[in-house]
Amino acid sequence: MSAVHGWSFLKLRDIASLKTGPFGSALHKSDYIVGGIPLINPTHIKGGRLVPSTDVSVPHSIAAGLAEYRLNEGDIVMGRRGEMGRCAVVPGHAQDWICGTGSVVVKCSPAAMPAYLQRFLTAPATVAALIGDSVGSTMINLNQGVLLDLDIPLAPLPEQKRIADKLDSVLARVDACRDRLDRLPALLKRFRRSVLAAATSGRLTKDWREATSNCMPSCDEPIGWTVCKIKDAGKVQLGRQRSPKFHSGESMRPYLRVQNVFEDRLDFSDVMTMDFPGEDFERYQLHPGDILLNEGQSPEYLGRPAMYRGELPGACFTNTLIRFQAYSHVKPDYALMVFRNHMHSGRYITEGTITTNIAHLGAGRFSEVEFPLPPMQEQHEIVRRVDVLFAFADRLEARLATARKQVEQLTPALLAKAFRGELVPQDPADEPAAELLKRLATKRATAPQTRRGRKAVPSN
């Protein structure tokens, strides 16, 4: 690292000491109560803050025996097992809380601001160094020797405060941006569901009907639409049952099952084979345009549909799936929209049966469900419009993914910039870190030593 005016580069052990939380016979889980003095374990350190659990605390009587593990305002509590880099500065209201078994307390010398050092300990480069030299096979455990030997870029004390304040400000904005981005996937999901509901109710193409027919603009009913049953819109068929006798044979063919069918997507990464001889192959062979729906699934995914488009030639399907083959007056892509809307609206749940948290639809019950049916010309227009809107949503998702990636790069970039001395302006009037360290060392050397001796025994 290049020299920065007024900065010193030293080891953590030069400006801080460590105190490991109690272990062994000092503290047991059986000592925990609800509503006592909080214990701070790694799981209670979240986002640079202490978030205690009411049921992970100890009574005052036990806390009195753990005085050496009490936290003081300005201490840094750091998780020493599990996720590395979890640490927080102890605020005033947490005074006298207890460092838990899985944590370690970092006590700074006056040369280092706790907020500045805490940010350094959470920086990705620091975390990577701690992970690389951690111990433990099933759980990462902090190597305290490595922690003490970390190279610390120590800025002048006033600059440390400027850096810590600036990081608080900009990283809060980064967190706010991340929170807003995290809300967008749910909005896009609701958007897609709303589009499907509008498409299969006639609302999406109301203006199209008004422009291509004599229907009045005030007419809310989708003129030309009918409501039939699914069995009237296409052929419904349950797949073939699996059986040990089909595990081998002369006509082994790939088949799809419930694990391969997701909403509007078939997954071919785990396809199994089974013997489909002669008439069985003719009966269960999939054809482009066939729609497969999950016959048995957790209730929220019951009837989850996807279209087979010929991606795996010669594939068949089992009785965990229902196949729908559209008749000539139904466009398969439109039927897929109807089925997706039924799934999201919970329509299939009202028809299915639930046993041990698994819902079953059944081909017979599925075939009796209503099917909103517009004229073929309008089906084409519906599919076209939905494709346009979904393509727009896809583009937004792609931009969201890019934005998320950029936001995730901001925090490490800002922290790296901060500890290179590039985040805030430097002030030549600031006392250099080296001078402060010398002054503190001199103060310690000249301070009167407290001598401990035996108390005098009064004479009689």
Rosetta blueprint (number, residue, H / E / L):
1 M L
2 S L
3 A L
4 V L
5 H L
6 G L
7 W L
8 S E
9 F E
10 L E
11 K E
12 L H
13 R H
14 D H
15 I L
16 A E
17 S E
18 L E
19 K E
20 T E
21 G L
22 P L
23 F L
24 G H
25 S H
26 A H
27 L L
28 H L
29 K H
30 S H
31 D H
32 Y L
33 I E
34 V L
35 G L
36 G L
37 I E
38 P E
39 L E
40 I E
41 N L
42 P H
43 T H
44 H H
45 I E
46 K E
47 G L
48 G L
49 R E
50 L E
51 V L
52 P L
53 S L
54 T L
55 D L
56 V L
57 S E
58 V E
59 P L
60 H H
61 S H
62 I H
63 A H
64 A H
65 G L
66 L L
67 A H
68 E H
69 Y H
70 R E
71 L L
72 N L
73 E L
74 G L
75 D L
76 I E
77 V E
78 M E
79 G E
80 R L
81 R E
82 G L
83 E L
84 M L
85 G L
86 R L
87 C E
88 A E
89 V E
90 V L
91 P L
92 G H
93 H H
94 A H
95 Q L
96 D L
97 W L
98 I E
99 C E
100 G L
101 T L
102 G L
103 S E
104 V E
105 V E
106 V E
107 K E
108 C E
109 S L
110 P L
111 A L
112 A L
113 M L
114 P H
115 A H
116 Y H
117 L H
118 Q H
119 R H
120 F H
121 L H
122 T H
123 A L
124 P H
125 A H
126 T H
127 V H
128 A H
129 A H
130 L H
131 I H
132 G H
133 D L
134 S L
135 V E
136 G L
137 S L
138 T L
139 M L
140 I L
141 N E
142 L L
143 N L
144 Q H
145 G H
146 V H
147 L H
148 L H
149 D L
150 L L
151 D E
152 I E
153 P E
154 L E
155 A L
156 P L
157 L H
158 P H
159 E H
160 Q H
161 K H
162 R H
163 I H
164 A H
165 D H
166 K H
167 L H
168 D H
169 S H
170 V H
171 L H
172 A H
173 R H
174 V H
175 D H
176 A H
177 C H
178 R H
179 D H
180 R H
181 L H
182 D H
183 R H
184 L H
185 P H
186 A H
187 L H
188 L H
189 K H
190 R H
191 F H
192 R H
193 R H
194 S H
195 V H
196 L H
197 A H
198 A H
199 A H
200 T L
201 S L
202 G L
203 R L
204 L L
205 T L
206 K H
207 D H
208 W H
209 R H
210 E H
211 A H
212 T H
213 S L
214 N L
215 C L
216 M L
217 P L
218 S L
219 C L
220 D L
221 E L
222 P L
223 I L
224 G L
225 W L
226 T E
227 V E
228 C E
229 K E
230 I H
231 K H
232 D H
233 A H
234 G E
235 K E
236 V E
237 Q E
238 L E
239 G L
240 R E
241 Q L
242 R L
243 S L
244 P H
245 K H
246 F H
247 H L
248 S L
249 G L
250 E L
251 S L
252 M E
253 R E
254 P E
255 Y E
256 L E
257 R L
258 V H
259 Q H
260 N H
261 V E
262 F E
263 E L
264 D L
265 R E
266 L E
267 D L
268 F L
269 S L
270 D L
271 V L
272 M E
273 T E
274 M E
275 D E
276 F L
277 P L
278 G H
279 E H
280 D H
281 F H
282 E H
283 R H
284 Y H
285 Q L
286 L L
287 H L
288 P L
289 G L
290 D L
291 I E
292 L E
293 L E
294 N E
295 E L
296 G E
297 Q E
298 S L
299 P H
300 E H
301 Y H
302 L L
303 G L
304 R L
305 P E
306 A E
307 M E
308 Y L
309 R L
310 G L
311 E L
312 L L
313 P L
314 G L
315 A L
316 C E
317 F E
318 T E
319 N L
320 T L
321 L E
322 I E
323 R E
324 F E
325 Q E
326 A E
327 Y L
328 S L
329 H L
330 V L
331 K L
332 P H
333 D H
334 Y H
335 A H
336 L H
337 M H
338 V H
339 F H
340 R H
341 N H
342 H H
343 M H
344 H H
345 S H
346 G L
347 R H
348 Y H
349 I H
350 T H
351 E H
352 G L
353 T E
354 I E
355 T E
356 T L
357 N L
358 I E
359 A E
360 H E
361 L L
362 G L
363 A H
364 G H
365 R H
366 F H
367 S H
368 E L
369 V L
370 E E
371 F E
372 P E
373 L E
374 P L
375 P L
376 M H
377 Q H
378 E H
379 Q H
380 H H
381 E H
382 I H
383 V H
384 R H
385 R H
386 V H
387 D H
388 V H
389 L H
390 F H
391 A H
392 F H
393 A H
394 D H
395 R H
396 L H
397 E H
398 A H
399 R H
400 L H
401 A H
402 T H
403 A H
404 R H
405 K H
406 Q H
407 V H
408 E H
409 Q H
410 L H
411 T H
412 P H
413 A H
414 L H
415 L H
416 A H
417 K H
418 A H
419 F L
420 R L
421 G L
422 E L
423 L L
424 V L
425 P L
426 Q L
427 D L
428 P L
429 A L
430 D L
431 E L
432 P L
433 A H
434 A H
435 E H
436 L H
437 L H
438 K H
439 R H
440 L H
441 A H
442 T H
443 K H
444 R H
445 A H
446 T H
447 A L
448 P L
449 Q L
450 T L
451 R L
452 R L
453 G L
454 R L
455 K L
456 A L
457 V L
458 P L
459 S L
460 N L
